[in-house]
Structures are given as C-alpha cells and as structure tokens.
Amino acid sequence: MRYSNRTRALHRALKESLPLPLCEIYYPYGFPVVIKSNHPGVLEAARQSWNSAQQQFQEPPLELRVSVSEYKTGYCPSAPVWQLQKNLLIMIANSKNFSTCDLGRGFGSAWLTTTAAANLEYLRHYFVESMAYALLESCHVVTIRAACLAKYQSGVLLFEPLGPRKGVLAQCLADRGWTMFSECATCFPLRHGARMAIGNRPPSPTYPEKENVADEYPSRLAHTTLVDYIVYVNKDKVRGDSAHLTPISREEVRQRLLEEVPSEQWPFQSERLAAVERLLEAHLYQMSYSDADGAVDLLEGLLRHPTAPAERG
C-alpha cells in the first residue's frame, strides 16, 4: 500500500509538472545561463540583472527552471533559508516557495507562487540571482573577498581588514582615478590560464576618472582585468613615511587565499585550487599605512615603476 501511494504521488507530480514555454539566455560574469519559466516576471528579473552582459567564456550553459503556480497569498514570503548537503543546495522560504540546485551539474529548479513572482525585487534577489550565482560559484568561478582595482594597465587585488573601515582605501583609490572592477568580492574563472579577475563595475565608469579611463579601460564584456599585484593592507601608525610596502612570501599568501576557498566537498575543487596557484604568480606585498593619500601615492609609484616579483616561498 505504501509503495502504491508513493508511486501514485510520483505519477501525480509528473502529470502536474508545469510546461515552461519561456526561455532566454543570459551571461552573468560572461558565462551562459539558460533560464526557463512559465512566468514573464522571471525573465524580467533576469533582464534587470544581466541584460547588458555579453558572453565571454565558452562553457556549457548552466540551466535554471522556475515554475510559478497560480497560488496567491496576501503577503510576500520571507527570505529563504539555505541548506547544503554535498552537491545539493536547497533554498526554502516556505512550503510553496523553494528551490534546489545541483552544484555538480549546473542545474537549478524553483517552485514559486504568483505572489512571490509578482515582487520582482524579491524574485530577483532571493531566487534568480541567488541560484545563478551559487551555480557559477560551484561550476565556473572562485570568489575572493577582496577589492580589485586597476591603473596604468595593471590590476591590483586589494585585501583590507574586515570591519567597519573595510573598503576605505579602495574608495580612496577610486577617488584618485583608479578603475574599480569590484569593491569587496572578486571572481576568478576556474578554467582560464591567466590571472583574470571578473568584476562587477557598471558598463560605463561612475568613478571620478573622467575621460582617460574610458580609453585605458574600455567597457569589456564582463569587466575583466589581469591581476599583477596582490596587496594585503593594514591601517596602522607608521614611523617615518606614511605608508610602507614589504614583500610577502608565496607560501603565506597561499595559506591566506586557501581560507577563501570553499570546502573540498564542492565540485571542481582541483580547478579551484589551480586558480589560486595562478594568483601566486603576481607580485605579492603587504602594506602598512597611516595616511590614505600616502598609501595611494605609494601604490601608484609601485605601478609606475614595477619591481621584481615578491619573494617566493
């Protein structure tokens, strides 16, 4: 009897599966993502996020399927709770609004109510973007919690201490004419030979870089730059000059970067570790400073007059 009930439940689920006639492809971070749904709001949410993004990487497309029922409530659901077991990620707002992602196969599916789909900001932030970026993180990129800026055709991955003042120096650099590719988190493709950083800056610069920037760093497909320098920053009292740069060993940077890498249970871990190793070929420094202008001057001097790579550990 129990087996028969389970069989009937499965057959009923198959019969009630909603067709998903709407289909479009988008390119968050330059990677193809196919989105299928029966509700136009899902595609509109995706357009709001990635309509201007173009393909840059030739990878098998990720796939999202979003089924929207006719069920309505008088309120928007709460933010979903995330649960992870090996390669299966579940996002649950309630029994009528939830999703699941297979992080190993690059596939995600969501079941939502009409009420949830009608709130585009909720739909976009908590389901469409969350599912897409989770699959990208597992299949195609590794994310490092650091800002990425560039000037003089050189990219810098900038690590500032966590806390309320995190990002202060990055903003000072942007105010001084640097191109900011990402403010606090930078992605690196798993299967790309160079130290390519993928940022999330707007297509046209919004920082005070004026006319030079558009010539030096034109709007690229996914707003990428190569990382030539990695700098760990510590704001402190400095004797003498207002900022100091010292080389940092490759082994120390490796250990710090590995703390950013997700659990080894994640798929494609060997590619993720290889991406970290590529970053170690950059110039590696740590910097202490007490005055932001002095720190900016020091970094600009470093980029204008490159020195030998930092000591390799």
Secondary structure, DSSP 4 states (H G I P E B T S, - for coil): -HHHHHHHHHHHHHHTPPP--EEEEE-GGG--EEEEES-HHHHHHHHHHHTT-------PPEEEEEEE-S---SSPPPPPEEEEETTEEEEEEETTEEEEEETTTTEEEEEE-HHHHH-HHHHIIIIIIHHHHHHHHHHTEEEESSEEEEETTEEEEEE--SSTTTTHHHHHHHHTT-EEEESS-EEEETT-SS-EEE----SS--SS-HHHHHHHS---SS-EEEEEEEEEEEE---SSSSEEEEE--HHHHHHHHHTTSPPTTSTTHHHHHHHHHHHTTSEEEEEEES-HHHHHHHHHHHHHS--PPPPP-
